[in-house]
């Protein structure tokens, strides 16, 4: 995933290089969030009750971690006044 984003290069907007750097560095924690969810999912018990409870825990934890990651990435890129970039994200 990170290699694919790196291959895209930097956005062609003011501060594009810095924005690209912040986005790329902000994606690394997402990889950790996904790996944690995979590890947690692999540990879900096979019995029906344990499975249901375990799945609910994984989904809630993943959702919270994903939200935290998104907030952190948003904070990183909000410091730039790049209207073109914002418009591109909303297309």
FIZA-74677 format. One line per 5 residues: their letters; for each residue x, y, z of N, C-alpha, C. Coordinates in steps of 0.2 Angstrom, whole numbers, plus 5000, padded with zeros to 4 digits. Atoms other than C-alpha are relative to their C-alpha. Layout:
A = X/Y/Z/X/Y/Z/X/Y/Z | ... $
***
This chain:
XXXXX = 5004/4994/5000/5000/5000/5000/5004/5006/5000 | 4996/4994/4999/5013/5012/5005/5004/5001/4993 | 4997/4999/5006/5023/5009/4989/4996/5002/4995 | 5004/4998/5005/5008/5012/4979/4999/5008/5000 | 5000/4993/4999/5006/5029/4987/5006/5004/4998 $
XXXXX = 4994/4997/5002/5024/5033/4985/5000/5001/4992 | 4999/5000/5008/5023/5029/4966/4995/5006/4997 | 5004/4995/5002/5009/5042/4965/5004/5007/4999 | 4996/4993/5000/5022/5056/4969/4996/5005/5004 | 5003/4995/4996/5017/5072/4977/4994/5004/4996 $
XXXXX = 5005/4996/5004/5001/5082/4973/5003/5006/4997 | 4998/4994/5004/5003/5096/4961/4996/5006/5002 | 5003/4994/4997/4998/5110/4973/5005/5003/5004 | 4996/4996/4995/5006/5123/4984/5002/4995/5006 | 4998/5004/4995/5016/5114/4997/5000/4992/4998 $
XXXXX = 5001/5007/5002/5014/5097/4987/5005/4995/5003 | 4995/5004/4997/5030/5090/4993/4999/4998/5007 | 5001/5001/4993/5027/5093/5011/4994/4996/5001 | 5006/5003/5000/5009/5087/5009/5001/4992/4999 | 4998/5007/5001/5015/5071/5001/5004/4996/5005 $
XXXXX = 4996/5003/4995/5028/5068/5014/4995/4998/5006 | 5004/5001/4994/5015/5070/5028/4995/4995/4999 | 5005/5005/5002/5002/5059/5019/5004/4993/5001 | 4996/5007/5000/5015/5045/5017/5002/4998/5007 | 4998/5002/4993/5021/5046/5035/4994/4999/5004 $
XXXXX = 5006/5002/4997/5003/5046/5040/4997/4994/4999 | 5003/5007/5002/4999/5030/5031/5004/4994/5004 | 4997/5005/4996/5012/5020/5041/4996/4997/5006 | 5004/5003/4994/5001/5019/5057/4994/4996/4997 | 5005/5004/5003/4987/5013/5046/5002/4993/4999 $
XXXXX = 4997/5007/5001/4997/4998/5042/5000/4996/5006 | 5000/5003/4994/4999/4994/5060/4993/4999/5003 | 5007/5001/4998/4980/4997/5063/4997/4993/4997 | 5003/5006/5004/4976/4984/5050/5004/4993/5002 | 4997/5006/4998/4989/4972/5056/4998/4998/5007 $
XXXXX = 5002/5002/4993/4983/4973/5074/4993/4997/4999 | 5007/5003/5001/4965/4969/5068/5001/4993/4997 | 4999/5007/5002/4971/4954/5058/5002/4996/5005 | 4998/5004/4995/4980/4948/5073/4995/4998/5005 | 5006/5000/4996/4965/4951/5084/4995/4995/4997 $
XXXXX = 5005/5005/5003/4953/4942/5072/5003/4993/5000 | 4997/5007/5000/4965/4927/5071/4999/4997/5006 | 5000/5003/4994/4963/4925/5089/4992/4999/5003 | 5007/5001/4998/4944/4925/5089/4998/4992/5001 | 5002/5007/4999/4937/4909/5097/4995/4997/4995 $
XXXXX = 5004/5003/5005/4928/4896/5086/4993/4999/5003 | 5007/5001/4997/4913/4893/5098/4996/5006/4998 | 5005/4995/5002/4897/4903/5093/5000/5006/5005 | 5000/4994/4995/4897/4914/5109/5006/5003/5000 | 4994/4997/5000/4915/4917/5109/5002/5004/4994 $
XXXXX = 4999/4997/5006/4915/4921/5091/4997/5006/4999 | 5004/4993/5001/4901/4934/5092/5003/5005/5005 | 4997/4995/4996/4909/4942/5107/5007/5002/4998 | 4993/4999/5002/4927/4941/5100/4999/5005/4993 | 5001/4996/5006/4921/4948/5083/4998/5007/5002 $
XXXXX = 5002/4993/4997/4912/4963/5092/5006/5004/5002 | 4994/4996/4997/4928/4967/5101/5005/5002/4995 | 4996/4998/5006/4938/4967/5085/4997/5005/4996 | 5003/4994/5004/4926/4978/5076/5000/5006/5003 | 4999/4994/4996/4925/4990/5090/5007/5003/5000 $
XXXXX = 4993/4998/5000/4943/4991/5092/5003/5003/4994 | 4998/4998/5006/4947/4992/5074/4997/5007/4998 | 5003/4994/5001/4934/5006/5072/5003/5006/5004 | 4997/4995/4996/4941/5016/5086/5007/5002/4998 | 4993/4999/5003/4959/5014/5080/5000/5003/4993 $
XXXXX = 5001/4996/5006/4954/5019/5063/4998/5007/5000 | 5002/4993/4999/4945/5034/5069/5006/5004/5003 | 4994/4997/4997/4961/5039/5079/5005/5001/4994 | 4995/4999/5005/4972/5036/5064/4997/5006/4995 | 5003/4995/5004/4960/5047/5053/5001/5007/5003 $
XXXXX = 4999/4993/4997/4960/5061/5065/5007/5002/5000 | 4993/4998/5000/4979/5061/5066/5002/5002/4993 | 4998/4998/5007/4981/5061/5047/4997/5007/4998 | 5004/4994/5001/4968/5075/5046/5004/5006/5003 | 4996/4995/4996/4978/5085/5059/5006/5002/4996 $
XXXXX = 4993/4999/5003/4994/5083/5049/4999/5004/4993 | 5000/4997/5007/4987/5089/5032/4995/5007/5001 | 5004/4994/4999/4975/5103/5039/5004/5006/5000 | 4996/4994/4999/4989/5114/5042/5002/5003/4993 | 4999/4997/5007/4990/5117/5023/4994/5003/4997 $
XXXXX = 5006/4997/5003/4979/5128/5014/5000/4998/4992 | 5000/5002/5007/4977/5118/4998/4993/4998/4998 | 5007/5001/5003/4960/5120/4991/5000/4995/4995 | 5000/5004/5005/4965/5111/4976/5000/4993/5002 | 5000/5006/4997/4969/5096/4986/4994/4998/5004 $
XXXXX = 5007/5001/4997/4953/5097/4996/4995/4998/4995 | 5005/5001/5006/4943/5098/4980/5001/4993/4997 | 4999/5007/5003/4952/5082/4973/4998/4995/5005 | 5002/5005/4995/4948/5072/4989/4993/4999/5000 | 5007/5001/5000/4930/5076/4987/4997/4999/4993 $
X = 5003/5002/5007/4928/5071/4969/4998/4993/5000 $
***
